[in-house]
Amino acid sequence: MFLCLLLSSLSWAVEPLPRPEAPEKVDGECQKTYPIRAGQSFHPSLLSSSPSIAACSGLVVPLSDYADLLSTEQWAKSLEAQFRVEVSAIEMERDWYKNKLEQANEPLPWLDRPTTQRWLGRIETIAIVGIVTAGLGTTYYYSSGMQR
């Protein structure tokens, strides 16, 4: 399960696509963005000497579409900020698990090894049995009247 989580977290930690570069300028395009309002005449720099011919090329975008593009841009920026936070959280979690794994794979000190503990327990048992036997033997020897 840990391996599955590790692999899935690695697949989520992908850098976002780079922002595309601005396109090259088109010949004859308008130098500025001009607002066009219903019921008002066009800006004079949009018209050539003849009032019905455009002086430059441009694109009229409905205001609702432009507002949608602006809100989409803000949404993308907030997603990018959230993505950065999530990536840093995932990296911290990965480092924590990596440290835990390194700690688990470190060799145990000599005294903490199970075989050493078993042998120390055996020696301790022999010593305790020896002391108790010597004590009981001494008690029996001195209490039974054998000290004549």
Helices and strands as residue ranges (DSSP letters): H 2-12, G 44-46, H 63-105, G 110-112, H 114-143
